[in-house]
Amino acid sequence: MKASILLVDDEPNIVKTVTIGLEAAGFAVTSYLNPLQAVEAMREKSFDIAFFDLKMQPIDGMQLLRHARELAPDLTVVIMTAHGSIDSAVEAMRLGAHDYLQKPFELSQLQHFTEKVYEVHRLRNEIRTLRAEIERLEGDHTIVTRSEAMKSVLGLAEKMAGSSISVLIEGESGTGKELLAHLIHQRSPRASGPFVTVNCTALAETILESELFGHVRGAFTGAVRDRQGRFETADGGTVFLDEIGEVPPNVQVKLLRFLQSKEFDRVGESTTRKVDVRVLAATNRDLESSVAAGTFREDLFYRLNAVRLKLPPLRERVEDIPLLTQHFLKKFGAGAEIDPDALRALGGYVWKGNVRELENVMERAVILSRGEPIRLQHLPEEFQGIADPGKGLLSLEQVEQKHIMQVLRLAKDLEEAAAILGIDPTTLWRKRKKYGL
């Protein structure tokens, strides 16, 4: 059975006809001719959807709706009437009805309508569950996720947190590498010490060396006084080297020395200094390819690669999208809600910018919605054609993208993946590029 439905109407023929139509569509229907019996039923049993006729005795559909709001606040209620008016529709919505169904109607129309109502009901329940899970996860100060792949990475990170071993975090831009580094630091004995981030792509070669190791006055043009580097600043704590693959060769040599001995010299100084710092590094590049190409030192790679954590992209953990959406709604909207169609569109999108892109989309949507529930029109243009308000079906391209992604995860290499898919490797390469896989 798809859902349990409470049907209340004082016309026996209507009750019989609606029950036959909904049961034929796979719904479980409990019906009453007397609305007072329905009140007692709501005290004893839970239902997913309710259809209440507007004109009934001894209480009408509006009064029954008020009882439902008290006894079953999660029930999705639809008001039925042959006496429709704008005023009664507005009043029903104000009291919490989900929708308003005008009699007479065709059974096929009723079945399709009920399918849509149930999809909304299911998504609303999921959103309530997600909110509760967000509260639990945020109270636990961890990364919000339902993904088994992500949980596996977090489990390994937790195990490694208590040591001083170097960790290399791999993942596409926007997957949360710095957030994971923060988590490792917070779970470590160094949590009370500093956490210092260095973006290795944002600094020129000469500046990066000074930024890491410090310099003395006169070491280069503009060095007007002695300055501590980030390793000294982080003594007793953790240094996070973001995009380590961008570090130039001469700085790689000094970084390797530091990782081996925790010793270094400031730029322009021959005095050796020593600090107690743990190094966490991150990259969105394939460092093994960089080693093979001769642009990254092999000994430095293996020194950094004592523990390797690879964050999966968001498109490989789509089950996290609703959870992350609620997390960002709480962050930006302080209680903002999202329409089920908009949530469905977010779930069907290929997130090339990963979690960071989702965060930006949600911040924009909260601003545009101005306190109202976030709907499809509040999302960027590329989301508008994704959601199907009726069935939530995927497009052919989305089906292909998801299937290729699954095969790539299971196959041992690209050649095997192409063979499973029944296409040549060149075609697979083009499709991977198209879908960002």
C-alpha positions as a Markdown table, in Angstrom:
| # | Residue | x | y | z |
|---|---|---|---|---|
| 1 | Met | 0.0 | 0.0 | 0.0 |
| 2 | Lys | 1.3 | 3.5 | -0.9 |
| 3 | Ala | -0.4 | 5.4 | 1.9 |
| 4 | Ser | -3.2 | 5.2 | 4.4 |
| 5 | Ile | -6.1 | 7.5 | 3.6 |
| 6 | Leu | -9.0 | 8.8 | 5.8 |
| 7 | Leu | -12.1 | 9.5 | 3.7 |
| 8 | Val | -15.1 | 11.3 | 5.3 |
| 9 | Asp | -18.2 | 12.2 | 3.4 |
| 10 | Asp | -21.9 | 11.8 | 4.3 |
| 11 | Glu | -22.9 | 10.7 | 0.8 |
| 12 | Pro | -22.6 | 6.9 | 0.6 |
| 13 | Asn | -22.2 | 6.8 | -3.2 |
| 14 | Ile | -19.3 | 9.3 | -3.0 |
| 15 | Val | -17.6 | 7.2 | -0.3 |
| 16 | Lys | -18.0 | 4.0 | -2.3 |
| 17 | Thr | -16.8 | 5.5 | -5.6 |
| 18 | Val | -13.8 | 7.3 | -4.1 |
| 19 | Thr | -12.8 | 4.2 | -2.1 |
| 20 | Ile | -12.9 | 1.9 | -5.2 |
| 21 | Gly | -10.8 | 4.5 | -7.2 |
| 22 | Leu | -8.1 | 5.0 | -4.5 |
| 23 | Glu | -7.8 | 1.3 | -3.6 |
| 24 | Ala | -7.4 | 0.5 | -7.3 |
| 25 | Ala | -4.4 | 3.0 | -7.2 |
| 26 | Gly | -2.8 | 1.1 | -4.3 |
| 27 | Phe | -4.0 | 3.2 | -1.4 |
| 28 | Ala | -5.4 | 1.9 | 1.9 |
| 29 | Val | -8.7 | 3.7 | 2.5 |
| 30 | Thr | -10.6 | 4.0 | 5.8 |
| 31 | Ser | -14.0 | 5.7 | 5.3 |
| 32 | Tyr | -16.7 | 7.2 | 7.5 |
| 33 | Leu | -20.1 | 8.7 | 6.8 |
| 34 | Asn | -20.2 | 10.3 | 10.2 |
| 35 | Pro | -17.5 | 12.9 | 10.9 |
| 36 | Leu | -17.6 | 12.3 | 14.6 |
| 37 | Gln | -16.5 | 8.7 | 14.0 |
| 38 | Ala | -13.5 | 10.1 | 12.1 |
| 39 | Val | -12.6 | 12.3 | 15.1 |
| 40 | Glu | -12.4 | 9.1 | 17.2 |
| 41 | Ala | -10.4 | 7.3 | 14.5 |
| 42 | Met | -7.8 | 10.1 | 14.5 |
| 43 | Arg | -7.3 | 9.6 | 18.2 |
| 44 | Glu | -6.6 | 5.9 | 17.8 |
| 45 | Lys | -4.8 | 5.6 | 14.4 |
| 46 | Ser | -2.5 | 7.6 | 12.2 |
| 47 | Phe | -3.2 | 8.4 | 8.6 |
| 48 | Asp | -1.1 | 9.9 | 5.8 |
| 49 | Ile | -3.8 | 11.8 | 3.8 |
| 50 | Ala | -7.4 | 12.8 | 4.6 |
| 51 | Phe | -10.2 | 13.8 | 2.3 |
| 52 | Phe | -13.0 | 15.7 | 4.1 |
| 53 | Asp | -16.2 | 16.8 | 2.5 |
| 54 | Leu | -17.0 | 20.4 | 3.3 |
| 55 | Lys | -20.8 | 20.1 | 3.9 |
| 56 | Met | -21.6 | 17.5 | 6.5 |
| 57 | Gln | -23.5 | 16.9 | 9.7 |
| 58 | Pro | -23.3 | 17.0 | 12.7 |
| 59 | Ile | -20.0 | 18.9 | 12.1 |
| 60 | Asp | -18.7 | 20.2 | 8.7 |
| 61 | Gly | -15.4 | 19.7 | 7.0 |
| 62 | Met | -13.9 | 22.9 | 8.5 |
| 63 | Gln | -14.7 | 21.8 | 12.0 |
| 64 | Leu | -13.3 | 18.4 | 11.2 |
| 65 | Leu | -10.1 | 20.1 | 9.9 |
| 66 | Arg | -9.7 | 21.9 | 13.2 |
| 67 | His | -9.9 | 18.6 | 15.0 |
| 68 | Ala | -7.3 | 17.1 | 12.7 |
| 69 | Arg | -4.9 | 19.9 | 13.3 |
| 70 | Glu | -5.1 | 19.1 | 17.1 |
| 71 | Leu | -5.1 | 15.3 | 16.9 |
| 72 | Ala | -2.9 | 14.7 | 13.8 |
| 73 | Pro | -0.8 | 17.7 | 13.0 |
| 74 | Asp | 1.2 | 15.7 | 10.4 |
| 75 | Leu | -1.9 | 14.6 | 8.5 |
| 76 | Thr | -2.2 | 16.1 | 5.0 |
| 77 | Val | -5.8 | 17.2 | 4.5 |
| 78 | Val | -7.7 | 17.9 | 1.3 |
| 79 | Ile | -11.2 | 19.5 | 1.4 |
| 80 | Met | -13.8 | 18.2 | -1.1 |
| 81 | Thr | -16.9 | 20.2 | -2.0 |
| 82 | Ala | -19.5 | 20.6 | -4.6 |
| 83 | His | -20.1 | 24.1 | -3.2 |
| 84 | Gly | -16.8 | 25.6 | -4.0 |
| 85 | Ser | -16.0 | 29.2 | -3.5 |
| 86 | Ile | -13.0 | 31.4 | -3.2 |
| 87 | Asp | -13.8 | 32.2 | 0.4 |
| 88 | Ser | -14.1 | 28.6 | 1.6 |
| 89 | Ala | -10.9 | 27.7 | -0.3 |
| 90 | Val | -9.0 | 30.5 | 1.4 |
| 91 | Glu | -10.4 | 29.5 | 4.8 |
| 92 | Ala | -9.5 | 25.9 | 4.3 |
| 93 | Met | -5.9 | 26.8 | 3.4 |
| 94 | Arg | -5.7 | 29.2 | 6.4 |
| 95 | Leu | -6.7 | 26.4 | 8.7 |
| 96 | Gly | -4.0 | 24.1 | 7.3 |
| 97 | Ala | -5.6 | 22.2 | 4.4 |
| 98 | His | -3.1 | 21.2 | 1.8 |
| 99 | Asp | -5.5 | 21.6 | -1.2 |
| 100 | Tyr | -9.1 | 22.0 | -2.3 |
| 101 | Leu | -10.8 | 19.5 | -4.6 |
| 102 | Gln | -13.9 | 20.5 | -6.5 |
| 103 | Lys | -16.7 | 18.0 | -7.1 |
| 104 | Pro | -17.5 | 16.3 | -9.5 |
| 105 | Phe | -14.2 | 14.7 | -10.6 |
| 106 | Glu | -13.1 | 11.8 | -12.7 |
| 107 | Leu | -11.6 | 8.8 | -11.0 |
| 108 | Ser | -8.4 | 9.2 | -13.1 |
| 109 | Gln | -8.2 | 12.8 | -12.0 |
| 110 | Leu | -8.6 | 11.8 | -8.4 |
| 111 | Gln | -5.9 | 9.1 | -8.6 |
| 112 | His | -3.4 | 11.4 | -10.2 |
| 113 | Phe | -4.3 | 14.2 | -7.8 |
| 114 | Thr | -3.8 | 11.8 | -4.8 |
| 115 | Glu | -0.4 | 10.6 | -6.2 |
| 116 | Lys | 0.8 | 14.2 | -6.2 |
| 117 | Val | -0.6 | 14.9 | -2.7 |
| 118 | Tyr | 1.1 | 11.8 | -1.3 |
| 119 | Glu | 4.4 | 12.8 | -2.9 |
| 120 | Val | 4.2 | 16.2 | -1.1 |
| 121 | His | 3.2 | 14.4 | 2.2 |
| 122 | Arg | 6.2 | 12.0 | 1.9 |
| 123 | Leu | 8.6 | 14.9 | 1.2 |
| 124 | Arg | 7.2 | 16.9 | 4.1 |
| 125 | Asn | 7.7 | 14.0 | 6.4 |
| 126 | Glu | 11.3 | 13.6 | 5.1 |
| 127 | Ile | 12.0 | 17.2 | 5.7 |
| 128 | Arg | 10.8 | 16.9 | 9.3 |
| 129 | Thr | 13.0 | 13.9 | 9.8 |
| 130 | Leu | 15.9 | 15.8 | 8.2 |
| 131 | Arg | 15.4 | 18.7 | 10.6 |
| 132 | Ala | 15.6 | 16.3 | 13.6 |
| 133 | Glu | 18.7 | 14.7 | 12.2 |
| 134 | Ile | 20.3 | 18.1 | 11.6 |
| 135 | Glu | 19.7 | 19.0 | 15.3 |
| 136 | Arg | 21.3 | 15.7 | 16.4 |
| 137 | Leu | 24.3 | 16.0 | 14.1 |
| 138 | Glu | 25.0 | 19.6 | 14.8 |
| 139 | Gly | 24.7 | 18.9 | 18.5 |
| 140 | Asp | 27.4 | 16.3 | 18.0 |
| 141 | His | 29.7 | 18.8 | 16.2 |
| 142 | Thr | 30.3 | 16.6 | 13.2 |
| 143 | Ile | 29.8 | 16.8 | 9.4 |
| 144 | Val | 26.2 | 16.3 | 8.4 |
| 145 | Thr | 25.9 | 13.2 | 6.1 |
| 146 | Arg | 23.8 | 10.1 | 5.5 |
| 147 | Ser | 26.3 | 8.7 | 2.9 |
| 148 | Glu | 27.9 | 5.4 | 3.7 |
| 149 | Ala | 31.0 | 6.5 | 1.7 |
| 150 | Met | 31.3 | 9.7 | 3.6 |
| 151 | Lys | 30.7 | 8.0 | 6.9 |
| 152 | Ser | 33.6 | 5.6 | 6.1 |
| 153 | Val | 35.9 | 8.6 | 5.5 |
| 154 | Leu | 34.8 | 10.2 | 8.7 |
| 155 | Gly | 35.3 | 7.0 | 10.6 |
| 156 | Leu | 38.9 | 6.8 | 9.4 |
| 157 | Ala | 39.4 | 10.5 | 10.2 |
| 158 | Glu | 38.2 | 10.0 | 13.8 |
| 159 | Lys | 40.6 | 7.1 | 14.2 |
| 160 | Met | 43.6 | 9.1 | 12.9 |
| 161 | Ala | 42.7 | 12.3 | 14.9 |
| 162 | Gly | 44.4 | 11.2 | 18.1 |
| 163 | Ser | 47.8 | 10.8 | 16.4 |
| 164 | Ser | 50.3 | 13.3 | 15.0 |
| 165 | Ile | 50.6 | 11.6 | 11.7 |
| 166 | Ser | 50.3 | 13.6 | 8.5 |
| 167 | Val | 47.0 | 13.3 | 6.6 |
| 168 | Leu | 46.4 | 14.0 | 2.9 |
| 169 | Ile | 42.8 | 14.9 | 2.1 |
| 170 | Glu | 41.8 | 14.5 | -1.5 |
| 171 | Gly | 38.6 | 15.7 | -3.2 |
| 172 | Glu | 37.1 | 18.0 | -5.8 |
| 173 | Ser | 36.8 | 21.7 | -5.1 |
| 174 | Gly | 33.8 | 22.3 | -2.7 |
| 175 | Thr | 33.7 | 18.8 | -1.2 |
| 176 | Gly | 34.6 | 20.0 | 2.3 |
| 177 | Lys | 38.3 | 19.3 | 2.6 |
| 178 | Glu | 39.0 | 22.2 | 5.0 |
| 179 | Leu | 35.9 | 21.2 | 7.1 |
| 180 | Leu | 37.3 | 17.7 | 7.5 |
| 181 | Ala | 40.7 | 19.1 | 8.5 |
| 182 | His | 39.0 | 21.2 | 11.2 |
| 183 | Leu | 37.2 | 18.1 | 12.4 |
| 184 | Ile | 40.5 | 16.1 | 12.7 |
| 185 | His | 42.0 | 19.0 | 14.6 |
| 186 | Gln | 39.0 | 19.3 | 16.9 |
| 187 | Arg | 39.1 | 15.6 | 17.7 |
| 188 | Ser | 42.8 | 15.6 | 18.4 |
| 189 | Pro | 44.8 | 16.3 | 21.6 |
| 190 | Arg | 45.8 | 19.6 | 19.9 |
| 191 | Ala | 42.2 | 20.9 | 19.9 |
| 192 | Ser | 43.1 | 23.7 | 22.3 |
| 193 | Gly | 46.0 | 24.8 | 20.1 |
| 194 | Pro | 45.8 | 26.9 | 17.0 |
| 195 | Phe | 44.4 | 25.8 | 13.6 |
| 196 | Val | 46.2 | 27.7 | 10.9 |
| 197 | Thr | 45.2 | 27.5 | 7.2 |
| 198 | Val | 47.6 | 28.3 | 4.3 |
| 199 | Asn | 46.1 | 28.5 | 0.8 |
| 200 | Cys | 49.1 | 27.4 | -1.3 |
| 201 | Thr | 47.5 | 28.7 | -4.6 |
| 202 | Ala | 46.9 | 32.2 | -3.4 |
| 203 | Leu | 50.6 | 33.1 | -2.7 |
| 204 | Ala | 53.5 | 33.7 | -5.1 |
| 205 | Glu | 56.5 | 31.4 | -4.6 |
| 206 | Thr | 58.7 | 33.9 | -2.6 |
| 207 | Ile | 55.8 | 34.9 | -0.5 |
| 208 | Leu | 54.7 | 31.3 | 0.2 |
| 209 | Glu | 58.1 | 30.4 | 1.6 |
| 210 | Ser | 58.1 | 33.4 | 3.9 |
| 211 | Glu | 54.4 | 32.7 | 4.9 |
| 212 | Leu | 55.3 | 29.2 | 5.9 |
| 213 | Phe | 58.7 | 29.7 | 7.6 |
| 214 | Gly | 58.8 | 33.4 | 8.4 |
| 215 | His | 61.6 | 35.8 | 7.5 |
| 216 | Val | 64.1 | 38.2 | 9.1 |
| 217 | Arg | 64.5 | 41.9 | 8.5 |
| 218 | Gly | 66.2 | 42.6 | 5.2 |
| 219 | Ala | 65.7 | 39.1 | 3.8 |
| 220 | Phe | 64.1 | 40.6 | 0.7 |
| 221 | Thr | 62.7 | 43.8 | -0.5 |
| 222 | Gly | 59.9 | 44.9 | 1.7 |
| 223 | Ala | 61.0 | 42.7 | 4.7 |
| 224 | Val | 61.2 | 45.7 | 7.1 |
| 225 | Arg | 61.0 | 43.6 | 10.3 |
| 226 | Asp | 61.3 | 40.0 | 11.5 |
| 227 | Arg | 58.1 | 38.0 | 11.0 |
| 228 | Gln | 57.0 | 34.6 | 12.3 |
| 229 | Gly | 55.8 | 32.0 | 9.7 |
| 230 | Arg | 52.6 | 30.0 | 10.0 |
| 231 | Phe | 54.5 | 27.0 | 11.4 |
| 232 | Glu | 55.7 | 29.0 | 14.3 |
| 233 | Thr | 52.3 | 30.6 | 14.8 |
| 234 | Ala | 50.7 | 27.1 | 14.9 |
| 235 | Asp | 53.2 | 25.7 | 17.5 |
| 236 | Gly | 51.3 | 23.1 | 19.6 |
| 237 | Gly | 48.5 | 23.0 | 17.0 |
| 238 | Thr | 47.8 | 22.1 | 13.4 |
| 239 | Val | 48.7 | 23.6 | 10.0 |
| 240 | Phe | 46.3 | 22.9 | 7.1 |
| 241 | Leu | 48.0 | 23.3 | 3.7 |
| 242 | Asp | 45.2 | 23.7 | 1.2 |
| 243 | Glu | 46.0 | 22.8 | -2.4 |
| 244 | Ile | 49.4 | 21.3 | -1.6 |
| 245 | Gly | 49.9 | 20.3 | -5.2 |
| 246 | Glu | 50.5 | 23.9 | -6.1 |
| 247 | Val | 53.6 | 24.3 | -3.9 |
| 248 | Pro | 56.7 | 25.1 | -6.1 |
| 249 | Pro | 59.7 | 22.8 | -6.1 |
| 250 | Asn | 62.1 | 24.8 | -3.9 |
| 251 | Val | 59.5 | 25.2 | -1.2 |
| 252 | Gln | 58.7 | 21.4 | -1.5 |
| 253 | Val | 62.3 | 20.7 | -0.4 |
| 254 | Lys | 62.0 | 22.8 | 2.7 |
| 255 | Leu | 58.6 | 21.4 | 3.5 |
| 256 | Leu | 59.9 | 17.9 | 3.3 |
| 257 | Arg | 62.7 | 18.8 | 5.7 |
| 258 | Phe | 60.1 | 20.2 | 8.1 |
| 259 | Leu | 57.9 | 17.1 | 7.9 |
| 260 | Gln | 60.9 | 14.9 | 8.6 |
| 261 | Ser | 62.4 | 16.8 | 11.6 |
| 262 | Lys | 59.9 | 19.7 | 12.5 |
| 263 | Glu | 62.9 | 22.0 | 11.9 |
| 264 | Phe | 63.2 | 25.0 | 9.6 |
| 265 | Asp | 65.0 | 28.2 | 9.0 |
| 266 | Arg | 63.4 | 31.6 | 8.5 |
| 267 | Val | 64.0 | 33.2 | 5.1 |
| 268 | Gly | 67.3 | 35.1 | 5.4 |
| 269 | Glu | 68.4 | 33.4 | 8.6 |
| 270 | Ser | 70.7 | 30.4 | 9.3 |
| 271 | Thr | 69.4 | 29.7 | 12.8 |
| 272 | Thr | 67.5 | 26.4 | 12.9 |
| 273 | Arg | 64.2 | 26.5 | 14.7 |
| 274 | Lys | 61.9 | 23.7 | 15.9 |
| 275 | Val | 58.2 | 23.6 | 16.6 |
| 276 | Asp | 55.6 | 21.0 | 17.5 |
| 277 | Val | 53.0 | 21.1 | 14.6 |
| 278 | Arg | 50.9 | 18.6 | 12.9 |
| 279 | Val | 50.5 | 19.0 | 9.2 |
| 280 | Leu | 47.2 | 18.2 | 7.3 |
| 281 | Ala | 47.3 | 18.8 | 3.5 |
| 282 | Ala | 44.6 | 18.8 | 0.9 |
| 283 | Thr | 44.5 | 18.7 | -2.9 |
| 284 | Asn | 41.9 | 18.6 | -5.7 |
| 285 | Arg | 44.6 | 17.3 | -8.1 |
| 286 | Asp | 45.9 | 13.8 | -8.7 |
| 287 | Leu | 49.3 | 14.0 | -6.9 |
| 288 | Glu | 50.4 | 10.6 | -8.2 |
| 289 | Ser | 50.1 | 12.0 | -11.7 |
| 290 | Ser | 52.1 | 15.1 | -10.6 |
| 291 | Val | 54.8 | 12.8 | -9.2 |
| 292 | Ala | 54.9 | 10.9 | -12.5 |
| 293 | Ala | 55.2 | 14.1 | -14.4 |
| 294 | Gly | 58.0 | 15.3 | -12.2 |
| 295 | Thr | 56.2 | 18.4 | -10.8 |
| 296 | Phe | 55.8 | 17.0 | -7.3 |
| 297 | Arg | 58.4 | 15.3 | -5.2 |
| 298 | Glu | 57.9 | 11.6 | -4.7 |
| 299 | Asp | 59.4 | 11.6 | -1.2 |
| 300 | Leu | 57.2 | 14.6 | -0.1 |
| 301 | Phe | 54.2 | 12.8 | -1.5 |
| 302 | Tyr | 54.8 | 9.7 | 0.5 |
| 303 | Arg | 55.6 | 11.7 | 3.6 |
| 304 | Leu | 52.3 | 13.6 | 3.3 |
| 305 | Asn | 50.4 | 10.4 | 2.3 |
| 306 | Ala | 50.8 | 8.6 | 5.6 |
| 307 | Val | 47.0 | 8.6 | 5.8 |
| 308 | Arg | 44.9 | 9.3 | 2.7 |
| 309 | Leu | 41.3 | 10.4 | 3.0 |
| 310 | Lys | 39.3 | 10.9 | -0.3 |
| 311 | Leu | 36.1 | 12.9 | -0.1 |
| 312 | Pro | 33.4 | 11.7 | -2.6 |
| 313 | Pro | 31.8 | 14.4 | -4.7 |
| 314 | Leu | 28.2 | 15.4 | -4.0 |
| 315 | Arg | 26.9 | 13.7 | -7.2 |
| 316 | Glu | 28.1 | 10.4 | -5.7 |
| 317 | Arg | 26.2 | 11.0 | -2.4 |
| 318 | Val | 22.9 | 12.4 | -3.6 |
| 319 | Glu | 21.3 | 11.1 | -0.4 |
| 320 | Asp | 23.0 | 14.0 | 1.4 |
| 321 | Ile | 21.4 | 16.7 | -0.7 |
| 322 | Pro | 18.2 | 16.9 | 1.4 |
| 323 | Leu | 20.1 | 16.8 | 4.6 |
| 324 | Leu | 22.6 | 19.5 | 3.5 |
| 325 | Thr | 19.7 | 21.6 | 2.2 |
| 326 | Gln | 18.1 | 21.7 | 5.6 |
| 327 | His | 21.4 | 22.5 | 7.2 |
| 328 | Phe | 21.9 | 25.5 | 5.0 |
| 329 | Leu | 18.3 | 26.6 | 5.4 |
| 330 | Lys | 18.9 | 26.7 | 9.1 |
| 331 | Lys | 22.2 | 28.5 | 8.6 |
| 332 | Phe | 20.8 | 31.2 | 6.3 |
| 333 | Gly | 17.1 | 31.2 | 6.9 |
| 334 | Ala | 16.5 | 30.7 | 10.6 |
| 335 | Gly | 13.4 | 28.4 | 10.1 |
| 336 | Ala | 13.0 | 28.9 | 6.3 |
| 337 | Glu | 11.1 | 26.1 | 4.5 |
| 338 | Ile | 11.5 | 24.6 | 1.1 |
| 339 | Asp | 8.7 | 23.5 | -1.3 |
| 340 | Pro | 8.9 | 19.7 | -2.3 |
| 341 | Asp | 9.2 | 20.5 | -6.0 |
| 342 | Ala | 12.3 | 22.7 | -5.3 |
| 343 | Leu | 13.8 | 20.0 | -3.1 |
| 344 | Arg | 13.2 | 17.5 | -5.9 |
| 345 | Ala | 15.0 | 19.8 | -8.3 |
| 346 | Leu | 18.0 | 20.1 | -6.0 |
| 347 | Gly | 18.2 | 16.3 | -5.9 |
| 348 | Gly | 18.2 | 16.0 | -9.6 |
| 349 | Tyr | 21.0 | 18.5 | -10.3 |
| 350 | Val | 24.6 | 17.5 | -11.1 |
| 351 | Trp | 26.6 | 19.5 | -8.6 |
| 352 | Lys | 29.9 | 20.2 | -10.3 |
| 353 | Gly | 30.7 | 22.7 | -7.6 |
| 354 | Asn | 29.8 | 20.2 | -4.9 |
| 355 | Val | 28.7 | 21.3 | -1.4 |
| 356 | Arg | 30.0 | 24.8 | -1.8 |
| 357 | Glu | 27.8 | 25.3 | -4.9 |
| 358 | Leu | 24.7 | 23.9 | -2.9 |
| 359 | Glu | 25.5 | 26.3 | -0.1 |
| 360 | Asn | 25.6 | 29.3 | -2.5 |
| 361 | Val | 22.4 | 28.3 | -4.2 |
| 362 | Met | 20.6 | 28.0 | -0.8 |
| 363 | Glu | 21.9 | 31.4 | 0.4 |
| 364 | Arg | 20.6 | 33.0 | -2.8 |
| 365 | Ala | 17.3 | 31.2 | -2.6 |
| 366 | Val | 16.8 | 32.3 | 1.0 |
| 367 | Ile | 17.4 | 36.0 | 0.0 |
| 368 | Leu | 15.0 | 35.8 | -2.9 |
| 369 | Ser | 12.2 | 34.1 | -1.1 |
| 370 | Arg | 12.0 | 36.9 | 1.5 |
| 371 | Gly | 10.7 | 34.7 | 4.3 |
| 372 | Glu | 8.4 | 32.7 | 2.1 |
| 373 | Pro | 8.9 | 28.9 | 1.4 |
| 374 | Ile | 11.6 | 28.4 | -1.2 |
| 375 | Arg | 10.1 | 27.4 | -4.5 |
| 376 | Leu | 11.4 | 26.6 | -8.0 |
| 377 | Gln | 11.3 | 30.2 | -9.1 |
| 378 | His | 13.8 | 31.1 | -6.3 |
| 379 | Leu | 16.4 | 28.7 | -7.7 |
| 380 | Pro | 18.7 | 29.5 | -10.6 |
| 381 | Glu | 17.5 | 29.0 | -14.2 |
| 382 | Glu | 19.3 | 25.7 | -14.7 |
| 383 | Phe | 17.0 | 24.1 | -12.1 |
| 384 | Gln | 13.7 | 25.1 | -13.6 |
| 385 | Gly | 13.3 | 22.0 | -15.9 |
| 386 | Ile | 14.6 | 19.4 | -13.5 |
| 387 | Ala | 11.6 | 18.7 | -11.2 |
| 388 | Asp | 8.5 | 16.9 | -12.4 |
| 389 | Pro | 5.7 | 18.0 | -10.0 |
| 390 | Gly | 3.7 | 14.9 | -10.8 |
| 391 | Lys | 5.9 | 11.9 | -10.6 |
| 392 | Gly | 9.4 | 13.2 | -9.9 |
| 393 | Leu | 10.7 | 11.3 | -12.9 |
| 394 | Leu | 14.3 | 11.7 | -14.1 |
| 395 | Ser | 15.2 | 12.8 | -17.6 |
| 396 | Leu | 17.0 | 10.4 | -20.0 |
| 397 | Glu | 20.3 | 12.3 | -19.4 |
| 398 | Gln | 19.9 | 12.1 | -15.6 |
| 399 | Val | 19.3 | 8.3 | -15.9 |
| 400 | Glu | 22.3 | 7.9 | -18.1 |
| 401 | Gln | 24.5 | 10.0 | -15.8 |
| 402 | Lys | 23.5 | 8.1 | -12.7 |
| 403 | His | 24.0 | 4.7 | -14.4 |
| 404 | Ile | 27.5 | 5.7 | -15.7 |
| 405 | Met | 28.4 | 6.9 | -12.2 |
| 406 | Gln | 27.4 | 3.6 | -10.7 |
| 407 | Val | 29.3 | 1.6 | -13.2 |
| 408 | Leu | 32.4 | 3.7 | -12.7 |
| 409 | Arg | 32.3 | 3.0 | -9.0 |
| 410 | Leu | 32.0 | -0.8 | -9.5 |
| 411 | Ala | 34.4 | -1.3 | -12.4 |
| 412 | Lys | 38.1 | -1.8 | -11.7 |
| 413 | Asp | 39.2 | 0.6 | -14.5 |
| 414 | Leu | 37.8 | 2.7 | -17.4 |
| 415 | Glu | 38.2 | -0.1 | -19.9 |
| 416 | Glu | 36.1 | -2.4 | -17.9 |
| 417 | Ala | 33.5 | 0.3 | -17.3 |
| 418 | Ala | 33.3 | 0.9 | -21.1 |
| 419 | Ala | 32.8 | -2.8 | -21.7 |
| 420 | Ile | 30.0 | -3.0 | -19.1 |
| 421 | Leu | 28.3 | 0.0 | -20.7 |
| 422 | Gly | 28.7 | -1.4 | -24.2 |
| 423 | Ile | 30.5 | 1.7 | -25.5 |
| 424 | Asp | 34.1 | 2.3 | -26.6 |
| 425 | Pro | 36.4 | 4.1 | -24.1 |
| 426 | Thr | 36.4 | 7.3 | -26.2 |
| 427 | Thr | 32.6 | 7.6 | -25.9 |
| 428 | Leu | 32.9 | 7.0 | -22.2 |
| 429 | Trp | 35.5 | 9.7 | -21.9 |
| 430 | Arg | 33.2 | 12.2 | -23.7 |
| 431 | Lys | 30.3 | 11.3 | -21.4 |
| 432 | Arg | 32.4 | 11.6 | -18.3 |
| 433 | Lys | 33.5 | 15.1 | -19.5 |
| 434 | Lys | 29.8 | 16.0 | -20.2 |
| 435 | Tyr | 28.5 | 14.9 | -16.8 |
| 436 | Gly | 31.6 | 16.0 | -14.9 |
| 437 | Leu | 32.4 | 12.4 | -13.7 |
